[in-house]
Amino acid sequence: MSLLVAKDLDLERRRLYDQWKLSLQQAALARRGNDSIDPSNRFIDRSLKQD
């Protein structure tokens, strides 16, 4: 029984780690996209993305 619990916990830990890693990658991509926009147009770009 405890071996099954340990395996479940390990799978959950891996799933959460993968989810966290994906969030970091998405944040890095968003930052790169935002950095490539001319500063005077960032407000417009942000408002378009919200729609």
C-alpha positions as CSV (number, residue, x, y, z in Angstrom):
1,M,0.0,0.0,0.0
2,S,2.7,2.5,0.9
3,L,4.5,1.8,-2.3
4,L,1.4,2.8,-4.3
5,V,1.1,6.0,-2.3
6,A,4.8,6.8,-2.9
7,K,4.3,6.2,-6.7
8,D,1.2,8.4,-6.7
9,L,3.1,11.1,-4.9
10,D,6.0,10.9,-7.3
11,L,3.7,11.1,-10.3
12,E,2.0,14.1,-8.8
13,R,5.3,15.8,-8.1
14,R,6.5,15.2,-11.6
15,R,3.2,16.5,-13.0
16,L,3.4,19.7,-10.9
17,Y,7.1,20.2,-11.9
18,D,6.3,19.8,-15.6
19,Q,3.4,22.2,-15.2
20,W,5.7,24.7,-13.4
21,K,8.3,24.3,-16.2
22,L,5.7,25.0,-18.9
23,S,4.6,28.1,-17.1
24,L,8.1,29.4,-17.0
25,Q,8.6,28.7,-20.7
26,Q,5.3,30.5,-21.5
27,A,6.3,33.5,-19.4
28,A,9.7,33.7,-21.1
29,L,8.0,33.6,-24.5
30,A,5.5,36.3,-23.5
31,R,8.4,38.4,-22.2
32,R,10.3,38.0,-25.4
33,G,7.2,39.0,-27.4
34,N,6.6,42.0,-25.2
35,D,10.3,43.1,-25.4
36,S,10.2,43.0,-29.2
37,I,7.3,45.5,-29.3
38,D,8.1,49.2,-29.5
39,P,7.5,50.7,-26.0
40,S,5.1,53.3,-27.4
41,N,2.9,50.5,-28.7
42,R,2.9,48.1,-25.7
43,F,-0.3,49.5,-24.2
44,I,-2.1,49.0,-27.4
45,D,-0.7,45.5,-27.8
46,R,-1.7,44.6,-24.2
47,S,-5.3,45.9,-24.7
48,L,-5.6,43.9,-28.0
49,K,-4.5,40.7,-26.3
50,Q,-7.2,41.1,-23.5
51,D,-10.0,41.1,-26.1
